[in-house]
Amino acid sequence: MNTSLIDRYVKEVGRHLPRKTRSDVEAELHSLLSDSLRDRTAGKEPLDPAAMEAEQIAVLKAFGPPNTAADRYAPPRRYLIGPNVYDIYTIVLFSVWIAISAAVLLLAGLGALGGGGLAPQFGSYLSLYFQWLLAVFGSITLVFAIVGRLLPEDAPADEKEEVWDPRTLPAVDDKSRIDVRGILFEIFWIMVALVVFNLFPDWIGMHFAASVNDAPARWYSIPLLSDAFFSDFLALWNIYFLLSILLHLFLLRRGRWERITRIIDFLLAVLAIGILAAMLAGPALIDVRGVAAESARDLLQSILSPLLKWILAVSLIVTVADAVGKLVNIFRGATKAVPEPYLGRPVD
């Protein structure tokens, strides 16, 4: 029995549900749909593919659009973080918690090695740890709460039956379907970059604890980025970051890649290539004037400037390769008919 439409329908319903209940609901729904189709076709002559597809369409229409069917299994919609992004939200929180914990432990270790000892500074490190957790967790929660509400709302019940056609269901392995988890990760890190480069540029530097002339150890911070970076390139990167966030939010609303969004994504890659090339060929971007000793300053400049050039060159090569892949996807997608997305709220 050809149940391709049923398989596609079940997959779409599952994409609206929390991961922990998704597989059970998909199995139950597939069984219900298969039983309904079997009841409809019982006693009939062997059906040709067109007739079988018509029977499947009738069964699926009776169940309603995927987002409507998912509502029957979804928890009540009273939440700050919606079930469609909750799994990704918890993954991000856990990853950031690990990163912050490791960073504070590293700082505490460096402080202890610098001669100040860990016990005298324990309260300071603990306070810093909870400050970072509250600030970052609060920011992540705000981002996910906003993104969850930017995803499209369900259409009114009297419109769903008129606009939805089971034949427009995307294939189970549809390549145009967006990776919501990846997009949310990108939005988060782009926002981190925007905040750090624009509000806390001093964080981009060397940070260490040291004791001078047997005095108690103290914390030293030496910014590394030169004035040329902020005057010549920061505005360009801000434009790139903001346009990328807008594109990602639009993709979340649409639920799939389309030709126009692929073109915009390619143009953003071209913009990034231009900025990286200009940085690679432009003025020095490392400035270690904060180092007091001239010999140490010259040594750091001789090491960090070539290192940054190498990092920029590798980033440029990777971005060019990425842009070529995006260009290929534009022309590859032009040869395929992509059905219009139904009104729904994709999860991944």
N, C-alpha and C positions, 0 to 999 in steps of 0.2 A: 504494500500500500504506500503510495507516494504521499508523504506528509510534510513536504518541504515548507509549505506555508505555516503549518502548525509549529514546526521547529523554529522558524523565524519569529513567529508570534511569541512563543514561550521565551525565547532569548530576549526579546524586547521587554517583556513583562519583568523578567529577572533583573534587567538593568535599572529598574525603578525601585528595587527593594534593597534593604540592608544585606550585606554579604552573609551575615550569620544565618539568615533564614532563606537565602536565595535558592540554594540547591534543593531544599525540601519543597519549596513552593513550586519550583520549575517541574520537579518530578510529579507532584500532585496535579498541577495544571495540565501537563502533557497527557497524563492518564485520563483526565476528564475530557479533554478535547478529542483524544483518540476514541474514547467510548462514545462520545456524541457523534463523531463521524461514522463510527461503525453502526450505530443505531439508524442513522439517516440512510445509509447505503445497504442495510440489511434487506435481503429479498430482491434486490434490483439486479438487473442484468450486469455483467461485467462492464464497468464504465471506462470510457476512453479518457485520456489525460485531461482534456478540456472539461468533461463532465465531472471528473473527480475534483478538479480545481474549483469548479462552481460549488460543489458540495462543501469543500473546505471553507470557501469564502462565506457561505451561509452560516456555517458553524461559528466562524470567528466573528462575524458581525453580531451574532447572538450574544457573544461574550463581551463585545464592545472593544474600543481601542485599547492598546496595551496599557496606557497610563490609567484608564478607568478600571481595568481588571486588577492592576497592581494596587489600587486604592482599597480593594477588598481585603488585601493581605497586609497592607502597611499599617504601622502603629498610628494612633491618633496624631493629627498634625498640630501639636502644641509643643514647640521646641524652639531653641535658639539655633542649634545646628541641625539642619534637616537630615533625614535618613539617607538622602541621595548623596551627601558628601561626608556623612559622619565617619565612615570607615577611613577615608583619606585623612580626615581631620585628626583622628586618633593616631594614625601613622606619623603625621607631621609632628604632633605634640611629642610623641615618644622619641622621634629622631632628634628634635631640638633639645629635649631634656637630656639626652645622652651627650649631645654636643656641648651644652652649657656646663654640665657636670664635669666633663673632661677638661674644658677650658679653665674652670675655677680650680680644679685639682692641679692642673699644670702651673697656673699662676702661684698657687700655694707652694708647690714644690720648688719653683724658681726662687720664691721669697725665702724659703728655708735654706736653700743652697747659697743664697746671697749673704747669709750670716745673721739674718734677723730672727731666725727661729720661727717655728710654726705657731707655738702657743700664744705669743704676744699678739699676733695678728689674726688669731682664729676668729674672733668676733667680726673683724672687718671683712674677712673672706666669706663668712657665713652671711653677713648682711648683703654683700655684693651678689652672692649666689641667689638669694631670694629676690633681690631687686631685679636681676636679669630674668628670673623665671616669671615674675609677675608682669614685667614689661613685655617680654616676648610672647608669653602665653596669651596675655590680653590682646596683643596685636593680631596674633594668629586667629583667635576666636572672633575678633571683629571682622577680619578678612573673610573667614568662612561663613559667618552669619550674613554678610553682604552678598557674597557669591551665591549662597544658597537661595537667596531671594531674587537674584538676577536671572536664575534659570526660569524658563517659561512656565507660566501657570496653566492649569488645565482649561480647556475650552468649555463653555457652557454645555450642559447635557444635551440641549436640543440642537446644538451645532455639530456634536461629535459624529453622530450617525450620518450626517449629510456630507462631511468633508473627509471622513476616513475610509480608505479602501485597503483591505488586507493585501492587495497586490503591490502596494507601495512599501510594504515592510522591507527593510534592508536585509541583505543576506547575512547569515550568521557570521561570516568572515569578511564582512564589508570593510574594505580598506579605507573608505572615506569617513568611517566613524572615528570620532575624536577620542583621544586618550585623556579622560578627565583628570585622572590622578596626575599624569605628567603635566597637564596644563596648570593645575592648581599649585604644584610644586614650583613651576616656572614663575607664576604670579607672585608667590611668596618670596622667592629669592630676588626677583626684580625689585620688589618693594623694599627688601632689605638693602639692596644696592642703592636705591634712591635715598633711603634714610641715612645710610652711612656716608655716602659721598657728599651729600648736601648738608647734613646736620652734624655729623660727627667725623669729619675728615681726619682728625687727629688720631682716630683709631687705626688708620692705615699707617702703620709705622712700627718702630721697634719698642717693645715694652719689657722692662726687666727690673729686677730688684738688685741692689748692690750696696755695699758698705764702703765708705771712703774714709781712710785714716782711722780705722777702728771705730768709727761712729756707727750708731744703729742703722741697720739697713733701711733704705727708703726706695720708693718706686720711681723709676725714670721712664719717661715716654719721649721718643724722638720721632716726629712726623717725617715721612719719607717723600711724599709727593711734592713736586715743585709748583711754583706759581704758574708755570706754563700749562700744566695740566688743567688747572681750574679756569684759566683765562681762555684757553684755546679749545678744550675738548669736553669740559663738563657739561656745557649747554647742549652739545651734540648728543652726548650719552643720555642726558635727561629726555631729549626728544625721542631718542630710540626706545628708552625704557617706557615712556608714557604711551607711545604708539603700540608697543608690544602688549602692554596691559590691555589697551582698548581692543586689540585684535583678539586676545585670549578671552576677554569677556564676551565678545561677539560670538566666538566659537562655542562658548558654553551655552549661549542662548540658542544657537542653531543646532547644536548637537552633532555636527558633521562638517568635514572639510568640503568646500565648494570651490569652483574655479576662481572666483574673485578673491576668496580668502587665501588660496594658495598663491595667487599673484601678489597680494599684499605681503604675505609672509616672505616671498622671494625678494621683494623690494626692500623689506626691512633687513634681510641678510646682506643685500648690496650696500645698504647704508652702513651696516656694521663693518663690512669690508673696507669701505672708504675711510671710516674713522680709524680703524686699526692700521691701515696703510699710512695715514697721515701721522699717527702717533709714532709709527716705526721710522718714518723719514724725518720727523720733526725735531724740535729741540729736546734737550735732556729733561726727563720727567722725574728723575730722582734728585732730591736735594737733602743733603745730610748736614746742613749748617748747624743743626742743633747739637752735633757732636763737638765737644769742647777741644779735644786734642786734635791738632792738625794732622798728625800721622795717622790716627785712627779714622779721621774724616776722609783722607785721601784713599785709604785702604778700602773703606766701605763704598766710596763712590766708584772705585775701580772694579769692585765685585758686583754691586747691585745694578749699576747701569747696564753692563752687558747682559746680566741675568734677565733684566726686564725686557731688553731687546729680543732675547731668545724666546721669552714667554710670548711676546707680541707676535713674533714670526710664526711660532707654532699655532697660536690662536688664529692668525690670518689664514694659514694653510687649512686648518680645520673648518673655518667659516666658509672659505671658498669651496671646499668639498661639499659642505652642507648646502650651500647655495646651488651648486650644480645638481644635487639630488632633488632639491625643491623645484628647480626648473624642469627636470625630467618628469616629476610628478604632475606638473601643470599640463604638459603635453600628453602624458599617459592618461590623465583624467579626462582630457578632451575627447578621447576616443571611446569613452564609456558613457552610457546613459545612466544617470544617477537619479533615482526617484526623489520626488519632493518629500521632505521629512514630515511625518505626521506631527500633530500637536502633542507634545509630551515633554518629559523631563529626563533626559538620559543621565545615567550614573557613571558608566565607564565604557 
